[in-house]
């Protein structure tokens, strides 16, 4: 029986996912609620981690170590950095980095942590399933580097800095920490982000406006991925 973990950062990001599955059993643990779903012979665990890298790392670790999840899918919204990304586009994270890690004073590149690396790759098998879903659903699935950091990026200057230093297509606050946890425990992960804003000076305005619709786009996509996995 396969066990799959699905994570969002905010309640709004998992609400449309829970709506697509049968009634879930709530499990309170570590100051959070995990939703257990029996689905087609599989076990699915869904949770929103709360915002930020620390909380998402805790949630991913709990899913793997406590519930035994063998695959993890993170689905949520992100700010677009690449000019080719528009609000509503779905982005598959090919690899993740932490734009707010800086020990360059010791001669290391930005984003680097000793005994780790700047970029953490996501799972190619899960990514292939995502591409298949997109193809069969006639959805344009874009791919690129996603940069994570504990700040909501809303200035053009910071946006350009992240692009120049990491080549990132989008920015958010959780994906890299989930990728690091999964990489550490050798658990395949997939990071999907619906573009909810342009990560520029108007980010705080458009984020609220498009959060719900972007989350629903991601939820429907994840449901199709789950159907192929089980």
Backbone as a ProteinNet text record, in pm:
[ID]
protein_1_A
[PRIMARY]
XXXXXXXXXXXXXXXXXXXXXXXXXXXXXXXXXXXXXXXXXXXXXXXXXXXXXXXXXXXXXXXXXXXXXXXXXXXXXXXXXXXXXXXXXXXXXXXXXXXXXXXXXXXXXXXXXXXXXXXXXXXXXXXXXXXXXXXXXXXXXXXXXXXXXXXXXXXXXXXXXXXXXXXXXXXXXXXXXXXXXXXXXXXXXXXXXXXXXXXXXXXXXXXXXXXXXXXXXXXXXXXXXXXXXX
[TERTIARY]
84.3	0	88.5	74.7	156.7	103.3	195.3	160.3	216.1	127.1	163.6	131.6	225.9	204	180.7	81	50.9	55.6	136.6	157.4	125.5	60.9	47.1	97	121.9	170.9	57.6	-54	-166.2	-292.7	-386.4	-513.1	-581.8	-572.8	-637.4	-579.5	-454.9	-390.9	-431.3	-474.7	-515.9	-667.3	-742.2	-888.2	-943.8	-899.9	-952.4	-902.5	-788.7	-740.8	-830	-858.9	-945	-1084.7	-1131.2	-1264.3	-1273.8	-1160.6	-1159.6	-1151.6	-1127.7	-1110.4	-1223	-1240.9	-1342.7	-1315.5	-1407.6	-1398.1	-1266.6	-1201.4	-1069.5	-1077.2	-985.1	-970.6	-865.2	-898.7	-806.6	-716	-586.6	-488.9	-412.2	-428.1	-357.5	-219.7	-117.6	19.2	112	191.8	293.4	239.3	125.2	66.5	5.5	-19.3	-75.9	-182.8	-254	-354.4	-318.9	-310	-284.6	-413	-447.4	-570.8	-535.4	-587.4	-561.5	-677.4	-644.9	-746.2	-713.3	-809.1	-796.3	-854.3	-772.7	-815.6	-759.3	-846.4	-808.4	-694.9	-702.7	-601.6	-474.7	-471.1	-354.7	-389.4	-286.5	-305.3	-246.9	-327.8	-285.7	-292.6	-189	-184.8	-172.5	-261.9	-264.7	-249.9	-170.3	-155.4	-109.6	-147.9	-83.1	15.8	133.8	246	250	185.3	204.6	321.9	326.4	419.5	563.5	656.3	798.5	870.1	1001.6	1084.1	1087	1086.9	1090.2	965.2	849.1	724.6	707.9	747.5	733.5	830.1	947.9	1042.6	987.7	925.4	864.8	755.7	671.3	559.9	608.8	706.3	760.3	825.5	899.2	963.6	860	754.4	648.1	582.1	555.8	492	578.8	708.9	799.7	825.5	859.5	902.8	787.3	677.3	563.6	462.5	433.2	328.7	382.6	512	572.7	546.7	526.7	500.1	620.7	592	696.5	718.8	624.8	636.2	571.1	625.8	572.2	550.9	431.8	399	364.8	436.1	403	330.7	216.3	137.8	92.2	116.8	74.8	94.2	101.8	116	254.9	293.9	426.8	423.3	522.3	538.3	624	579.1	654.4	770.6	885.2	1001.9	1029.2	1014.4	1037.2	930.1	970.9	875.4	779.6	812.7	724.1	611.3	616.9	514.4	405.2	280.9	166	84.5	2.5	-84.5	-171	-174.5	-250	-167.3	-45.3	42.1	82.3	102.8	147.9	295	374.6	520	564.4	642.4	703.7	846.2	877.8	1011.6	1111.3	1203.1	1304	1408.4	1438.2	1526.4	1497.4	1535.1	1502.7	1629	1623.5	1735.7	1683.1	1771.4	1736.4	1805.3	1727.9	1789.2	1832.4	1787.1	1822.7	1935.7	2001.1	2117.7	2243.2	2321.4	2439.2	2554.6	2646.5	2772.2	2888.4	2862.8	2964.7	3088	3074.4	3189.6	3297.8	3258.8	3355.1	3395.8	3364	3405.2	3309.5	3191.5	3093.3	2998.9	2944.5	2846.8	2716.7	2641.1	2511.1	2422.7	2350	2258.9	2322.7	2453.6	2523.7	2531.9	2509.2	2527.2	2625.3	2729.3	2826.1	2757.5	2812.5	2758.6	2624.9	2591.1	2472.8	2512.1	2421.2	2451.9	2353.2	2381.1	2295.9	2159.1	2157.8	2033.2	2000.1	1874.1	1823.3	1727.7	1756.1	1672.7	1548.5	1440.2	1318.4	1321.6	1222	1223	1179.9	1261.8	1232.6	1110.4	1088.3	971.3	841.1	836.4	717.1	699.8	811	803.4	751.1	788.8	740	588.9	538.9	394.4	325.4	385.9	329.1	323.5	428.9	429.5	321.6	302.5	200.1	60.5	35.3	-93.8	-117.7	-16.8	-29.8	-59.7	11.1	-8.3	-148.9	-194.5	-326.3	-439.7	-410.6	-513.2	-505.1	-412.1	-391.9	-360.9	-276	-232.1	-85.9	-54	85	155.9	245.7	322.7	462.4	495.1	626.9	719.6	849.8	947.2	1057	1113.8	1221.3	1266.7	1365.6	1419	1325.4	1299.8	1219.9	1309.4	1307.5	1387.1	1297.4	1341.8	1264.6	1339.7	1264.2	1323.9	1217.5	1255.5	1159.3	1127.9	1081.6	1038.1	943.5	839	748.8	811.1	848.6	922.3	826.1	845.9	753.4	824.5	956.2	1027.1	1094.5	1096.5	1159.6	1309.2	1370.9	1514.7	1549.1	1473.4	1498.6	1465.8	1361.3	1325	1441	1498.9	1608.6	1731.7	1755.5	1869.7	1858.3	1740.2	1719.2	1737.6	1688.3	1705.1	1853.3	1926.2	2067.9	2153.5	2122.3	2207	2167	2042.4	1997.4	1929.4	1904.5	1837.5	1696.8	1631.7	1501.7	1388.8	1290.2	1170.4	1059.2	1063.6	959.8	1018.5	946.9	992.8	877.9	907.8	809.2	881.7	814.9	871.2	883.1	862	862	926.3	925.9	962.7	1100.3	1200.4	1337.5	1353.8	1287.4	1300.9	1236	1123.9	1062.4	1156	1215.9	1308.1	1429.3	1481.9	1597.7	1562.4	1446.3	1402.5	1388.4	1320.7	1299.7	1431.5	1521.3	1651.9	1729.6	1720	1792.7	1743.6	1614.1	1556.3	1533	1582.6	1572.1	1426.9	1341.6	1200.1	1173.2	1119.2	1091.9	994.9	1023.2	931.2	909.2	795	756.9	704	748.9	706.6	631.4	503.4	418.4	372.9	381.2	339.6	253.1	135.6	53.4	95.2	115.8	162.4	45.6	58.2	-50.7	-23.3	100	134.3	266.3	305.5	424.9	548.3	538	651.3	713.5	629	679.5	612.8	611.5	556.8	409.5	336	192.1	161.5	262.6	244.3	141.9	141.4	49.5	-95.2	-116.7	-252.4	-299.9	-222.5	-267.6	-265.7	-181.6	-174.1	-309.6	-372.6	-501.9	-608.1	-599.2	-700	-698	-577.2	-565.1	-532.9	-520.6	-484.4	-581.5	-710.8	-810.1	-808.4	-809.7	-813.3	-684.9	-570.3	-443	-436	-487.1	-486.7	-573.3	-685.3	-773.4	-708.3	-632.8	-560.6	-464	-387.9	-292.7	-359.9	-471.6	-542	-591.5	-651.3	-700.3	-586.4	-474.6	-358.3	-304.2	-291.8	-242.3	-334.9	-465.1	-561.5	-534.7	-506	-476.9	-345.4	-248.2	-122.5	-145.6	-225	-255.6	-322.3	-415.4	-484.1	-389.3	-282.3	-183.4	-90.4	-62.3	26.4	-37	-168	-234.3	-301.4
-119.1	0	125	204.1	323.7	433.9	511.2	623.8	751.6	846.6	970.1	1089	1181.1	1303.6	1420.7	1500.9	1621.8	1740.2	1839.2	1953.6	2083.7	2173.4	2312	2398.1	2523.7	2610.6	2671.5	2698.3	2766	2681.7	2708.6	2635.2	2648.1	2767.7	2790.3	2701	2656.4	2575.1	2428.2	2381	2240.1	2222.8	2330	2319.1	2260.4	2306.9	2246.3	2103.9	2067.3	1929.1	1837.3	1876	1794.6	1778.8	1880.6	1875	1769.7	1729.7	1633.5	1488.5	1465.7	1330.9	1295.9	1166.6	1125.3	1185.5	1164.1	1219.8	1179.4	1276	1253.7	1241.2	1164.7	1152.6	1252.9	1332.9	1433.9	1376.5	1403.5	1359.9	1483	1517.5	1632.5	1588.4	1658.3	1620.4	1739.9	1767.7	1871.7	2009.5	2040.3	2171.1	2187.5	2076.7	2081.8	1974.7	1975.5	1873.9	1806.4	1674.5	1594.4	1520.7	1524.1	1460.3	1328.6	1218.9	1086.2	1044.7	1003.6	965.6	827.9	737	607.4	623.2	594.7	621.5	516.6	438.2	337.3	246.2	204.7	115	184.3	316.4	392.7	472.1	519.9	609.3	744.8	846.1	982	1067.2	1144.1	1236.9	1378.1	1465.2	1602.9	1696.7	1801.1	1899.8	2032.4	2139.2	2267	2294.7	2332.2	2337.6	2464.3	2567.7	2707	2762.2	2893.4	2959.7	2949.8	2931.9	2939	2805.6	2815	2694.9	2605.8	2663.5	2581.8	2495.7	2557.4	2483.3	2377.4	2410.1	2311.6	2195.6	2222.6	2114.4	2022.2	2080.4	1999.6	1910.4	1968.3	1892.8	1780.6	1809.1	1705.2	1594.5	1630.8	1530	1443.1	1505.1	1430	1331.6	1375.9	1287.4	1165.1	1186.7	1075.9	987.2	1047.8	971	917.2	991.6	946.8	865.6	910.5	844.7	755	755.8	664.9	698	825.2	862.9	829.6	766.2	721.5	819	910.2	1014.8	1140	1255	1380.9	1477.3	1533.7	1635.7	1764.7	1870.5	2001.6	2080.5	2134.3	2210.9	2340.9	2450	2578.4	2687.7	2809.2	2922.7	2983.5	3058.8	3121.7	3249.9	3334	3455.2	3427.2	3469.7	3447.8	3544.7	3493.3	3576.7	3583.3	3469	3461.2	3541.8	3622.3	3705.1	3621.7	3494.4	3406.9	3349.5	3369.1	3316.7	3420.1	3375.5	3462.6	3406.9	3491.4	3446.7	3330.8	3223.3	3104.5	2994.8	3026.7	2923.6	2823.6	2700.7	2595.4	2568.5	2572.7	2556.4	2432.6	2349.5	2232	2268.7	2252.6	2285.1	2176.7	2206.7	2108.7	2093	2203.3	2201.5	2323.5	2314.2	2416.3	2470.5	2596.8	2657	2750.6	2786.9	2879	3013.1	3111.3	3239.1	3321.2	3281.9	3360.4	3298.8	3196.5	3138.1	3207.6	3263.7	3339.5	3321.2	3232.4	3221.6	3248.8	3344.3	3380.8	3442	3488.7	3542.4	3436.8	3308.1	3199	3141.2	3214.1	3171.9	3078.8	3055.2	2966.7	3045.9	2982.1	3051	3077.1	3174.5	3202.6	3078.1	3051.8	2938.3	2807.9	2808	2683.1	2660.3	2534.9	2491.4	2375	2378.8	2268	2132.7	2032.3	1896.1	1889	1994.1	1993.3	2056.5	2122	2185.3	2299.6	2382.2	2498.3	2454.4	2361.8	2319.4	2175	2152.4	2018.2	1979.5	1870.5	1826.8	1754	1769.2	1694.9	1561.2	1475.8	1339.4	1333.4	1272.6	1268.5	1183.2	1076.3	991.8	1065.6	1135.8	1214.6	1328.6	1389.2	1497.1	1446.5	1322.6	1263.7	1242.4	1201.7	1185.7	1320.6	1424.4	1558.4	1601.9	1572.5	1608.4	1531.5	1404.7	1322.4	1376.9	1414.6	1473.6	1600.3	1682.9	1808.2	1782.9	1685.4	1654.1	1603.2	1510.9	1450.6	1546.9	1647.3	1744.4	1873	1874.7	1993.2	2116.6	2094.3	2201.7	2233.4	2358.6	2398.7	2395	2300	2287.3	2341.8	2449.3	2507.6	2452.8	2457.3	2403.2	2505.5	2498.1	2589.1	2577.9	2657.5	2662.1	2744.6	2693.4	2766.6	2803.7	2930	2979.3	3001.3	2951.7	2964.9	3052.7	3124.9	3205.3	3255.8	3289.9	3333	3481.2	3519.6	3657.6	3657.6	3737.4	3755.2	3860	3819.1	3906.9	3999.1	4129.4	4225.4	4343.4	4339.6	4450.8	4404.1	4492.4	4460	4435.4	4507.8	4493.8	4354.6	4308.5	4175.7	4067.1	4088.5	3994	3976.1	4085.5	4079.2	4015.7	4040.9	3982.3	3829.7	3778.1	3632.7	3571.8	3640.2	3591.5	3584	3689.7	3696.6	3595.2	3570.6	3483	3335.2	3306.6	3167.4	3120.7	3210.4	3172.6	3121.8	3169.2	3116.2	3169.3	3082.1	3119.1	3167.1	3124.4	3162.4	3165.9	3233.4	3247	3218.7	3150.3	3118.7	3096.9	3032	3028.7	2888.9	2782.5	2648.3	2537.9	2549.3	2436.8	2379.3	2465	2415.8	2335.8	2377.2	2303.3	2166	2156.5	2025.5	1939.2	1998.3	1924.3	1875.2	1957.8	1917.8	1799.9	1805.5	1695.5	1567	1575.4	1455.9	1400.7	1488.4	1445.2	1375.6	1428.3	1370.7	1230.2	1207.2	1076.7	989.7	1035.1	958.4	927.4	1026.4	1014.8	1103.6	1049.2	1129.6	1243.1	1359.5	1471.6	1544.5	1610.9	1691.7	1824	1933.7	2065.9	2134.1	2159.4	2225.6	2359.9	2460.1	2593	2659.4	2706.2	2789.4	2934.1	3005.1	3143	3233.5	3295.8	3377.4	3526.5	3562.8	3704.4	3716.3	3840.7	3863.9	3895.6	3881.9	3907.1	4045.1	4141.3	4278.1	4370.6	4497.2	4591.7	4574.2	4505	4484	4345.9	4275.2	4136.4	4123	4216.9	4204.8	4221.3	4291.6	4311.7	4189.2	4144.8	4035.9	3901.7	3885.2	3758.2	3720.2	3812	3782.5	3755.6	3827.6	3816.5	3681.1	3626	3504.3	3378.6	3391.4	3275.9	3160	3187.5	3080.4	3010.1	3086.6	3025.3	2948.7	3001.6	2933.2	2803.3	2804.5	2684	2575.2	2613.1	2514.2	2452.4	2530.8	2477.1	2367.9	2397.5	2300.3	2177.2	2195	2082.6	1983	2032.4	1943.1	1867	1933.2	1869.3	1758.1	1786.1	1686	1565.4	1588.4	1477.3	1383.1	1437.6	1354.7	1278.9	1341.8	1272	1154.9	1177.3	1071.8	955.3	982.1	874.2	787.9	845.7	767	689.3	746.6	681.6	559.8	564.2	454.6	357.3
0	0	0	-102.4	-113.2	-21.6	35.5	120.9	58.8	37.7	-31.4	56.7	68.6	143.5	49.5	80.8	3.5	99.2	66.4	154.8	81.9	152.4	110.5	224.9	200.6	307.4	388.3	321.5	384.5	374.2	462.6	460.9	325.9	268.3	138.6	29.5	47.5	-55.4	-48.9	67.9	76.8	77.9	100.7	102.5	-26.6	-144	-267.2	-288.8	-230.3	-240.3	-157.8	-34.4	51.9	-7.4	-77.8	-137.9	-248	-303.6	-414.4	-368.1	-239.3	-187.6	-90.5	-62.2	35.2	172.8	262	396.2	462.5	523.8	582.2	734.1	788.7	933.2	978.9	1078	1127.9	1236.5	1224	1323	1370.3	1497.9	1554.8	1601.9	1556.3	1593.1	1576.4	1677.6	1667.5	1638.9	1693.7	1670.2	1532.9	1465.2	1330.9	1318.6	1207.2	1178.1	1046.8	1050.1	930.4	894.7	768	720.6	652.9	707.6	652.4	564.4	442.7	344.6	289.4	295.4	228.5	88.8	-12.3	-149.7	-244.8	-302.8	-402.8	-354.9	-231	-177.5	-132	-141.6	-97.6	27.6	95.1	208.6	172.5	187.9	154.4	280.2	301.7	414.4	359.2	403.2	355	474	458.3	564.9	507.3	573.9	543.3	655.1	615.9	709	793.2	746.4	787.7	706.6	699.4	608.8	659	566	597.8	593.3	582.8	565.1	688.4	806.5	928.1	938.4	922	936.5	827.2	706	598.5	617.3	673.7	702.6	811.5	913.6	1019.4	961.1	877.2	820	729	644.8	556.2	636.8	740.7	825.1	895.8	943.9	1011.5	916	795.2	697.9	668.8	662.8	631	752.2	865.3	982.8	1065.7	1072.9	1155.5	1075.2	953.3	875.1	764	743.7	647.1	501.8	471.5	332.3	244	131.2	39.2	-75.6	-94.8	-196	-138.6	-171.3	-120.4	-236.5	-240.3	-340.2	-267.1	-299.9	-244.5	-352	-316.4	-413	-349.7	-416.8	-363.9	-466.3	-418	-507.5	-493.3	-591.8	-590.8	-671.6	-646.3	-725.1	-847.2	-960.8	-1083.1	-1096	-1136.9	-1165.7	-1314.6	-1381.1	-1525.5	-1598.1	-1694.1	-1768.1	-1851.8	-1876.3	-1952.5	-1867.1	-1735.1	-1646.2	-1622	-1636.6	-1612.6	-1496.3	-1438.8	-1330.7	-1379.2	-1301	-1337.8	-1400.9	-1445.4	-1502.2	-1394.5	-1436	-1345.1	-1371.6	-1264.3	-1275.4	-1198.9	-1266	-1204.9	-1165.1	-1036.4	-990.7	-1027.8	-1118.3	-1157.7	-1048.2	-981.8	-866.2	-780.6	-654.3	-555.6	-491.4	-448.4	-377.2	-269.5	-176.4	-69	-93.4	-135.7	-172.9	-51.7	68.3	186	268.4	215	281.8	228.4	319	275.7	374.5	340.2	415	319.6	229.7	131.3	198.2	322.3	395.1	414.4	404.4	419.3	284	177.8	45	-25.8	31.3	-30.3	-120.8	-222.7	-307.3	-232.2	-277.7	-218.1	-224.9	-117.3	-113.8	-71.7	-52.2	-20.2	129.9	171	308.9	307.2	390.7	393	409.8	342.6	338.6	266.2	194.8	109.9	-23.1	-89.1	-216.7	-240	-337.1	-362.6	-414.4	-509.7	-572.8	-536.1	-498.7	-470.4	-582.4	-650	-761.2	-711.3	-782.4	-752.5	-825.8	-798.8	-850.3	-996.4	-1079.2	-1222.2	-1254	-1178.8	-1205	-1175.5	-1062.6	-1031.3	-1131.1	-1170.2	-1268.4	-1402.2	-1437.4	-1562.2	-1557.1	-1440.4	-1423.9	-1438.6	-1381.1	-1393.9	-1539.9	-1612.9	-1755.6	-1831	-1794.9	-1860.5	-1833.1	-1708.6	-1673	-1753.7	-1762	-1836.4	-1982.9	-2040	-2181.6	-2208.7	-2124.8	-2145.6	-2113.4	-2030.7	-1992.3	-2073.4	-2167.6	-2251.4	-2166.5	-2066.2	-1978.4	-2009.1	-2019.2	-2038.5	-1903.8	-1887.2	-1763.5	-1789.1	-1723.7	-1739.1	-1631.6	-1655.7	-1561.3	-1535.9	-1416.5	-1385.4	-1241.6	-1208.5	-1072.6	-984.3	-864.6	-766.4	-649.5	-612.5	-500.2	-379.6	-264.1	-140.4	-40.5	39.5	144.7	239	359.3	459.8	448.9	330.3	307.1	187.5	194.8	81.2	-10.4	-129.1	-220.2	-293.9	-276.3	-337.9	-402.6	-411	-475.8	-604.5	-701.7	-829.4	-812.2	-719.5	-698.1	-643.4	-546.3	-489.4	-590.2	-666.3	-772.1	-869.4	-913.2	-1008.6	-946.2	-818.7	-747.3	-743.8	-718.8	-713.6	-852.2	-953.3	-1091	-1126.3	-1095.9	-1134	-1059.1	-933.1	-852.4	-857.5	-889.2	-885.4	-1013.6	-1105.7	-1229.6	-1206.1	-1100.1	-1060.1	-1148.1	-1169.4	-1244.8	-1153.4	-1026.3	-931	-790.6	-701.4	-563.7	-468.4	-358.9	-256.2	-124.4	-25.6	109.1	169.6	90.6	149.8	67	-63.2	-148.6	-123.5	-106.1	-89.8	37.5	145.5	271.3	261.4	190.5	166.7	81.7	-19.1	-105.3	-27.6	63.2	144.2	234.1	299.5	385.6	305.1	192.6	110.3	57.8	18.3	-29.4	81.9	202.2	315.9	349.3	334.5	367.1	244.4	129	4.5	-31.5	-13.1	-48.9	-170.4	-276.8	-396.2	-367.1	-424.3	-405.5	-537.4	-542.6	-658.3	-605.1	-663.8	-620.1	-733.7	-711.2	-809.9	-755.3	-838.6	-796.5	-903.1	-862.3	-949.2	-928.3	-1035.4	-1024.9	-986.1	-868.5	-814.2	-826	-851.1	-861.7	-935	-960.4	-1040.8	-958.4	-827.4	-737	-757.8	-792.2	-809.2	-707.6	-733.2	-637.3	-608.6	-697.1	-677.5	-622.7	-576.4	-533.2	-422.2	-326.4	-214.3	-257	-367.5	-417.6	-494.1	-592.3	-677.4	-605.9	-501.7	-430.7	-372.5	-300	-239.8	-345.3	-453.8	-558.9	-627.5	-648.7	-728.2	-646.9	-512.9	-431.2	-450.1	-442.4	-450.1	-585	-693.1	-826.2	-855	-811.6	-833.5	-755.4	-631.8	-549.8	-611.5	-670.4	-733.8	-857.1	-931	-1046.7	-1000.7	-896.3	-844.6	-787.1	-717.8	-655.9	-759.9	-864.9	-970.5	-1036.5	-1050.9	-1112.3	-1023.2	-893	-799.1	-794.7	-798.5	-798	-915.6	-1031.6	-1148.3	-1131.4	-1067.3	-1040	-943.8	-840.2	-743.9	-812.6	-902.9	-973.3	-1054.8	-1103	-1177.7	-1082.9	-969	-873.7	-806.7	-789.7	-717.3	-813.9
[MASK]
++++++++++++++++++++++++++++++++++++++++++++++++++++++++++++++++++++++++++++++++++++++++++++++++++++++++++++++++++++++++++++++++++++++++++++++++++++++++++++++++++++++++++++++++++++++++++++++++++++++++++++++++++++++++++++++++++++++

